[in-house]
Amino acid sequence: MVETSRFADNSKIIHQHLQEELQNQTEMEPKENKSLCSEDSRLCEMAFWVKYSLFIINFFVWVGGIILVCIGIWARMEKQGLGNLDNLATDPAIFLLAIGGIMVITSIFGCVGSLRENICMLKIFCAVIAIVFTLEIASGIIAYLFLDEVKDHLLHLTERSIRNYQDDADLHDLINYVQRHYSCCGATSYDDWEVNAYFNCSSPAQSMCGVPPSCCRNYLPMPNIQCGYGIRLKNDVLAGHVVYTRGCIDELMTTFKQNLLIIGLIAFGVGFIEIFGIILAHSLIRNIMENRASFERQQLSQATYIRSSACDNYDFDDGVHC
């Protein structure tokens, strides 16, 4: 019983001494930042550039996403609410909101994860970017292999957009731009405007059997908004002198094929930025884990040294060891 009591007393002394040594060590050493750096200055500098490069890239992505979201919200508000929910699939504002939202959410994980050195957020960032990159690659391959199906789907969307031409301001502007820029009219021909209620030949409106002014060849200095009214009552030859009779789908597909190199370079640039972001995030994660492991080893080594010093500085009774 006496030996056990002496051992317990000596253990309390050692524990008290350890606490005092650790407290003194903490007071003597300067306070370190939560963001730890390895003892190698070169690695430390590399980690710094990786961290803030990842932050800067994601910051610009965040700004771009915010701009797209604001434009999308503004476009929806201009339409005074959601309007017809059946038209959401062809609404350009919805695409802007979706793309902008993904950019904002992903970049937040990248920015906060890099600044706070949060491994969980960085892993989520890598996972989202990897999923987006995979979907982009898959979409490109599918679009190339099933070009005819893509053309049919585009034709269906265009016909649906023509039907809602007056009901959707964004589609109205988009169709007008495409028809003016590519000198075309309708999806496959100018007769496609028959599906629109205002340009239908059974319409009581003045625009019956007509086409929008964006289909007109615009011989006059000032475009005549009624130049396409009733034009489909004439034969194709006479109509071709006043409006464009070729469809826009073929023009768009021709332009797409002619600019495959430019489209490929743009896709490569976007993919390179995404892969570069994943590499930076993985490098930062590895550096954070190495720093934490190094810090834990230092703490363990320091605790072992202090305990050894405590044992050396105290004399114990015979039979009682540290």
C-alpha positions as CSV (number, residue, x, y, z in Angstrom):
1,M,0.0,0.0,0.0
2,V,2.9,2.4,0.8
3,E,4.6,1.7,-2.5
4,T,1.3,2.3,-4.4
5,S,0.8,5.6,-2.6
6,R,4.4,6.7,-3.5
7,F,3.8,5.8,-7.1
8,A,0.6,7.7,-7.2
9,D,2.2,10.8,-5.6
10,N,5.1,10.6,-8.1
11,S,2.7,10.3,-11.0
12,K,0.9,13.5,-9.9
13,I,4.2,15.3,-9.7
14,I,5.1,14.2,-13.2
15,H,1.7,15.2,-14.6
16,Q,2.0,18.6,-12.9
17,H,5.5,19.1,-14.2
18,L,4.3,18.2,-17.7
19,Q,1.6,20.8,-17.6
20,E,4.0,23.5,-16.4
21,E,6.5,22.7,-19.1
22,L,3.8,22.7,-21.9
23,Q,2.5,26.0,-20.6
24,N,6.0,27.6,-20.5
25,Q,6.7,26.2,-24.0
26,T,3.5,27.7,-25.3
27,E,4.2,31.1,-23.7
28,M,7.8,31.2,-25.0
29,E,7.0,30.2,-28.6
30,P,5.3,32.7,-30.9
31,K,1.7,32.0,-31.8
32,E,1.4,30.2,-35.1
33,N,-1.3,30.6,-37.6
34,K,-3.8,28.0,-38.2
35,S,-2.5,27.7,-41.7
36,L,0.6,25.6,-41.1
37,C,3.5,25.5,-43.5
38,S,6.2,23.0,-43.9
39,E,9.8,23.8,-42.8
40,D,10.9,23.7,-46.4
41,S,10.6,27.3,-47.6
42,R,10.4,26.2,-51.3
43,L,7.4,24.0,-50.5
44,C,5.9,26.7,-48.4
45,E,6.1,29.2,-51.3
46,M,4.6,26.6,-53.6
47,A,1.7,26.0,-51.3
48,F,1.1,29.7,-51.1
49,W,0.8,30.0,-54.9
50,V,-1.3,26.9,-55.2
51,K,-3.7,28.2,-52.6
52,Y,-4.2,31.7,-54.0
53,S,-4.1,30.6,-57.6
54,L,-7.1,28.3,-56.9
55,F,-8.8,31.2,-55.1
56,I,-8.3,33.7,-57.9
57,I,-9.6,31.3,-60.6
58,N,-12.7,30.5,-58.6
59,F,-13.3,34.1,-57.8
60,F,-13.5,35.0,-61.5
61,V,-15.7,32.0,-62.1
62,W,-17.9,33.3,-59.2
63,V,-18.1,36.7,-60.7
64,G,-19.1,35.3,-64.1
65,G,-21.7,33.1,-62.5
66,I,-23.2,36.1,-60.6
67,I,-23.4,38.0,-63.8
68,L,-25.3,35.2,-65.6
69,V,-27.7,34.7,-62.6
70,C,-28.4,38.5,-62.6
71,I,-29.1,38.5,-66.3
72,G,-31.3,35.5,-66.0
73,I,-33.3,37.0,-63.1
74,W,-33.7,40.3,-64.9
75,A,-34.9,38.4,-68.0
76,R,-37.5,36.5,-65.9
77,M,-38.7,39.6,-64.2
78,E,-39.1,41.3,-67.5
79,K,-41.6,38.6,-68.3
80,Q,-43.6,39.5,-65.2
81,G,-43.3,36.1,-63.4
82,L,-42.8,32.6,-64.6
83,G,-45.5,32.8,-67.3
84,N,-46.2,29.6,-69.1
85,L,-44.3,26.8,-67.4
86,D,-44.5,24.7,-70.6
87,N,-42.0,27.1,-72.2
88,L,-39.3,26.7,-69.6
89,A,-37.4,24.2,-71.6
90,T,-36.9,26.7,-74.4
91,D,-36.5,29.8,-72.2
92,P,-32.9,31.2,-72.6
93,A,-33.2,32.8,-69.1
94,I,-33.6,29.4,-67.5
95,F,-30.4,28.2,-69.1
96,L,-28.6,31.3,-67.9
97,L,-29.9,30.8,-64.3
98,A,-28.9,27.1,-64.4
99,I,-25.4,27.6,-65.7
100,G,-24.8,30.7,-63.5
101,G,-26.1,28.8,-60.4
102,I,-23.7,25.9,-61.0
103,M,-20.8,28.3,-61.5
104,V,-21.6,30.2,-58.3
105,I,-22.1,27.2,-56.0
106,T,-19.0,25.4,-57.4
107,S,-16.8,28.5,-57.1
108,I,-17.9,29.1,-53.5
109,F,-16.6,25.6,-52.5
110,G,-13.4,26.4,-54.3
111,C,-12.9,29.9,-52.8
112,V,-13.8,29.1,-49.2
113,G,-12.1,25.7,-49.3
114,S,-8.8,27.2,-50.5
115,L,-8.8,30.1,-48.1
116,R,-9.9,28.1,-45.0
117,E,-7.9,25.1,-46.1
118,N,-11.0,22.9,-45.7
119,I,-10.3,19.5,-47.1
120,C,-14.0,18.5,-47.2
121,M,-15.0,21.6,-49.3
122,L,-12.0,21.1,-51.6
123,K,-13.0,17.4,-52.2
124,I,-16.6,18.5,-53.0
125,F,-15.2,21.1,-55.4
126,C,-13.1,18.4,-57.2
127,A,-16.1,16.1,-57.3
128,V,-18.4,18.7,-58.9
129,I,-15.8,19.8,-61.4
130,A,-15.1,16.2,-62.3
131,I,-18.8,15.5,-62.9
132,V,-19.3,18.7,-65.0
133,F,-16.2,17.8,-67.1
134,T,-17.5,14.2,-67.6
135,L,-20.9,15.5,-68.7
136,E,-19.2,17.9,-71.1
137,I,-17.1,15.2,-72.7
138,A,-20.2,12.9,-72.9
139,S,-22.3,15.6,-74.4
140,G,-19.7,16.4,-77.1
141,I,-19.3,12.7,-78.0
142,I,-23.1,12.2,-78.2
143,A,-23.6,15.3,-80.2
144,Y,-20.9,14.2,-82.7
145,L,-22.0,10.6,-83.0
146,F,-25.8,11.4,-83.2
147,L,-25.6,14.6,-85.2
148,D,-28.8,13.8,-87.1
149,E,-30.7,13.3,-83.8
150,V,-29.3,16.5,-82.5
151,K,-30.5,18.2,-85.7
152,D,-34.0,16.8,-85.2
153,H,-34.1,17.9,-81.6
154,L,-32.9,21.4,-82.6
155,L,-35.6,21.4,-85.3
156,H,-38.3,20.6,-82.7
157,L,-37.1,23.3,-80.4
158,T,-37.0,25.9,-83.2
159,E,-40.6,25.0,-84.2
160,R,-41.7,25.3,-80.6
161,S,-39.9,28.7,-80.4
162,I,-41.7,29.9,-83.5
163,R,-45.0,28.9,-82.0
164,N,-44.2,31.1,-78.9
165,Y,-42.6,33.9,-80.9
166,Q,-44.9,36.7,-79.6
167,D,-45.3,35.2,-76.1
168,D,-41.7,35.1,-75.0
169,A,-39.5,38.3,-75.3
170,D,-36.2,36.3,-75.1
171,L,-37.3,33.9,-77.9
172,H,-38.5,36.8,-79.9
173,D,-35.1,38.5,-79.8
174,L,-33.2,35.3,-80.3
175,I,-35.2,34.3,-83.4
176,N,-34.9,37.8,-84.8
177,Y,-31.1,37.7,-84.3
178,V,-30.6,34.3,-85.9
179,Q,-32.8,35.2,-88.9
180,R,-31.0,38.5,-89.5
181,H,-27.5,37.2,-88.9
182,Y,-27.8,34.0,-91.0
183,S,-30.1,35.4,-93.6
184,C,-32.7,32.7,-93.1
185,C,-36.4,32.3,-92.1
186,G,-38.1,29.6,-90.1
187,A,-36.7,26.2,-89.2
188,T,-36.6,24.5,-92.6
189,S,-38.2,27.2,-94.7
190,Y,-40.3,30.3,-94.4
191,D,-43.4,28.2,-94.5
192,D,-42.7,27.1,-90.9
193,W,-44.3,30.3,-89.7
194,E,-47.7,28.7,-90.4
195,V,-47.6,27.2,-86.9
196,N,-47.6,30.7,-85.3
197,A,-51.1,31.9,-84.5
198,Y,-50.4,35.5,-85.7
199,F,-48.8,34.5,-89.0
200,N,-51.2,31.6,-89.7
201,C,-53.2,32.0,-93.0
202,S,-56.4,31.5,-91.0
203,S,-55.5,34.4,-88.7
204,P,-57.8,37.5,-88.9
205,A,-54.8,39.7,-88.2
206,Q,-53.1,41.8,-90.8
207,S,-50.0,39.6,-90.5
208,M,-51.8,36.5,-91.9
209,C,-49.8,34.3,-94.2
210,G,-46.8,36.4,-93.3
211,V,-43.4,36.2,-91.7
212,P,-41.6,38.5,-89.1
213,P,-39.7,41.5,-90.4
214,S,-36.5,39.8,-89.5
215,C,-37.0,37.6,-92.5
216,C,-37.1,40.5,-94.9
217,R,-34.2,41.3,-97.1
218,N,-34.5,45.0,-96.1
219,Y,-33.9,46.7,-99.5
220,L,-35.0,50.0,-97.9
221,P,-32.7,52.1,-95.6
222,M,-35.4,51.8,-92.9
223,P,-36.9,48.3,-92.5
224,N,-40.6,47.9,-93.2
225,I,-42.1,45.9,-90.4
226,Q,-45.0,44.9,-92.7
227,C,-42.7,43.7,-95.6
228,G,-43.4,40.0,-94.8
229,Y,-47.2,40.3,-94.3
230,G,-49.1,38.0,-96.8
231,I,-45.8,37.0,-98.5
232,R,-46.6,33.3,-98.3
233,L,-49.6,33.8,-100.6
234,K,-47.1,34.4,-103.4
235,N,-45.0,31.7,-105.1
236,D,-41.4,31.0,-103.9
237,V,-39.8,33.0,-106.6
238,L,-41.6,36.2,-105.9
239,A,-41.4,35.7,-102.2
240,G,-37.6,35.1,-102.5
241,H,-37.2,38.6,-103.8
242,V,-38.7,40.1,-100.6
243,V,-37.8,37.7,-97.8
244,Y,-35.3,34.9,-97.1
245,T,-36.9,31.5,-97.9
246,R,-34.1,29.2,-96.6
247,G,-34.5,27.6,-93.2
248,C,-32.2,28.5,-90.3
249,I,-31.4,24.9,-89.2
250,D,-29.4,24.1,-92.2
251,E,-27.6,27.4,-91.9
252,L,-26.8,26.8,-88.3
253,M,-25.5,23.3,-89.0
254,T,-23.3,24.5,-91.8
255,T,-21.9,27.2,-89.6
256,F,-21.3,24.7,-86.9
257,K,-19.4,22.4,-89.2
258,Q,-17.3,25.3,-90.6
259,N,-16.3,26.4,-87.1
260,L,-15.5,23.0,-85.6
261,L,-11.9,23.9,-85.0
262,I,-12.8,27.1,-83.1
263,I,-15.5,25.3,-81.1
264,G,-13.0,22.5,-80.3
265,L,-10.4,25.1,-79.1
266,I,-12.9,26.8,-76.9
267,A,-14.0,23.4,-75.4
268,F,-10.3,22.5,-74.9
269,G,-9.7,25.8,-73.1
270,V,-12.7,25.3,-70.8
271,G,-11.7,21.7,-70.1
272,F,-8.1,22.7,-69.4
273,I,-9.2,25.3,-66.8
274,E,-11.4,22.6,-65.1
275,I,-8.6,20.0,-65.1
276,F,-6.1,22.7,-63.8
277,G,-8.5,23.6,-61.0
278,I,-8.8,19.9,-60.0
279,I,-5.0,19.6,-60.0
280,L,-4.6,22.7,-57.9
281,A,-7.2,21.5,-55.4
282,H,-5.6,18.0,-55.1
283,S,-2.2,19.6,-54.6
284,L,-3.6,21.9,-51.9
285,I,-5.3,18.9,-50.2
286,R,-2.1,16.9,-50.2
287,N,-0.1,19.9,-48.7
288,I,-2.7,20.4,-46.0
289,M,-2.6,16.8,-45.0
290,E,1.3,16.8,-45.0
291,N,1.4,19.9,-42.8
292,R,-1.1,18.4,-40.3
293,A,0.9,15.2,-40.1
294,S,4.1,17.2,-39.6
295,F,2.5,19.2,-36.9
296,E,1.2,16.1,-35.1
297,R,4.7,14.6,-35.3
298,Q,6.2,17.7,-33.8
299,Q,3.7,17.8,-31.0
300,L,4.3,14.1,-30.2
301,S,8.0,14.6,-30.2
302,Q,7.7,17.7,-28.0
303,A,5.5,15.9,-25.5
304,T,7.9,12.9,-25.4
305,Y,10.9,15.3,-24.8
306,I,9.1,17.1,-22.0
307,R,8.1,13.9,-20.3
308,S,11.7,12.6,-20.5
309,S,13.0,15.9,-19.0
310,A,10.5,15.6,-16.2
311,C,11.7,12.1,-15.4
312,D,15.3,13.2,-15.4
313,N,14.7,16.2,-13.2
314,Y,13.0,14.4,-10.3
315,D,14.5,11.8,-8.0
316,F,12.1,9.0,-7.0
317,D,12.2,6.6,-4.2
318,D,13.7,3.2,-4.8
319,G,11.4,0.8,-6.7
320,V,9.4,3.6,-8.3
321,H,10.2,4.5,-11.9
322,C,9.0,7.2,-14.2
